[in-house]
Amino acid sequence: MKKFLVLISIVSIALGSCRENKTETKEVVREVKVEKEAPEKREGILERTAKKVDNKVNDKIDEKINEIDD
């Protein structure tokens, strides 16, 4: 009798552990377009210095042109 009960318990454990767990999941994929604002253009030290030098050179050129015109 004990052998029979042990056999039944082993079979029930074996059959019970072979079951598949049915879990249904849904994957939802959303595509979202994100518009980024253009970042402000930052000038480096070279660009700022070049602008200052360019302005000074232009002023000198204008002075020379005015001297020639006079």
PyMOL commands that set and color helices and strands:
alter all, ss='L'
color gray80, all
select helices_A, chain A and resi 2-17+45-69
alter helices_A, ss='H'
color red, helices_A
deselect
rebuild
show_as cartoon
